[in-house]
Amino acid sequence: MSSPAFEEVGTERADVVVCGAGVGGLAAAHALGALGLRVVVVEKQPRVPRIPKGEVLQPGALKILDAWGVTKRLEHQGAVRLSALVACEGRGDARMSLDYTQLPDATNWLLSADHESILGALAESLPETVGLRRGVTVREVVRDDTGRITGVTVREGGRAHEIRAPLVIAADGVSSRLRRAAGIDANRKDYPHRLVALDIPDVPGAAAEVTAYVTGRGLRMRYPLPGDRVRLYVQVEPNELRGMEHDAMRRWGDALIAELPDLATFEDQLRGSLQKRQTLPVARFVADGLSAPGMALVGEAAHSVHPMAAQGMNSAIYDAHALSTCIADRSQSLEWSDVDIALREYQRRRLPELRQIGKISHNAARMLTDLSWVGRTIGRRALRNTGANQRLSFTVMHNLAGLGLHRLSPFDRLCQLGLLPDPLARRRPGWA
């Protein structure tokens, strides 16, 4: 991690230094700053990126953001409320419909907004004790004689200096250098497909729901975005579109429209968006740990899931909330011993939840993306039986909404596959 010679300009001190200004980093800064802690956020990108990710907020995350004033900012900017998550066949026949309005909570809806708008609203709502600096590169961690992480060395404006803090937050993304520096492993597993993201303009009146289509070629998913736009994700083979010229790309779009008749209502706009497509790799992992002495992992530094179930960004917000709760439970003095006890408690509480969320997201993704005959057969059967079972569909929706995790039992799995009858299928679960 050595670099060219830069002028060393001393040491800066804070209570917390957050490395990365994505959703996880900004949420952590907000949650910890709200405790009255002096927080410095450093981000290497000089500007907020415009990327097709993290656009659907779940009810559990919205409850946290509402307390921070972020939800109102987003809705003032045109964010779209969504009422349901629907899985259907390519021809439009619904297999499972999760009606979020049935949730027993004041926030019983999803919210769709551009990723950069969410980042902007988080940044604009930060407490006064938080400072956000862009164009700052983290070079390496700083340790004391015991090996505890006590800060980071950063490069800013052509100069290098240290930021010392009792707590360092690693929020530097999927390929986190800080995670590696802390010696925490992450067994990343890539899915055998990619997702093409299309931003389709001029589609007024789009259905206020997330719709996932099951087809013979995999997942297609759409939902409205602010400004009468539609986001469309299309599952493709890793090299399916590589080198594809204009005419071939148009034929690919025509085949997509023929496969999904729902898209015909805005086919001209869809064709016009093809040349601006973005192709995204898809992977999953949960880090082996969430903390080391002096450091906590949040967001994509700690976990990554398939975007189909809309859990990644929301989980980052839950990370921040869980971490701040553990810090507040110990002390606001930020004695190093108290910090490390709080970090161990954060890992103890949050890691099992993240593993369960990872399993939920992976199972949901497999139902719609597995192209094998066995996978497609099992996926369609599970969707159909879950959708027809009020107890199971409510549990799945409650889990996805982030309102509390309720594990599916082996009996529930057999009911999903239609191998056992469920005498309680027409009722909500008892805990509800």
Secondary structure, DSSP 8 states (H G I E B T S, - for coil): ---S--EEEEEEE-SEEEE--SHHHHHHHHHHHTTT--EEEEES-SS----S---EE-HHHHHHHHHTTHHHHHHHTT-EEE-EEEEEETTS-EEEEEEGGGSSSS--SEEE--HHHHHHHHHHT--TTEEEEESEEEEEEEE-TTS-EEEEEEEETTEEEEEE-SEEEE---TT-HHHHHTT-----EEEEEEEEEEEE---TT--SEEEEEEETTEEEEEEEETTTEEEEEEEE-TTTTTT--HHHHHHHHHHHHHH-GGGGGGHHHHHHHGGG-EEEEEEEEE-S-SEETTEEE-GGGTEE--GGGS-HHHHHHHHHHHHHHHHHHH-SS--HHHHHHHHHHHHHHHHHHHHHHHHHHHHHHHHHH--SHHHHHHHHHHHHHHHT-HHHHHHHHHHHHTS------HHHHHHHTTSS--TTTTS--TT-
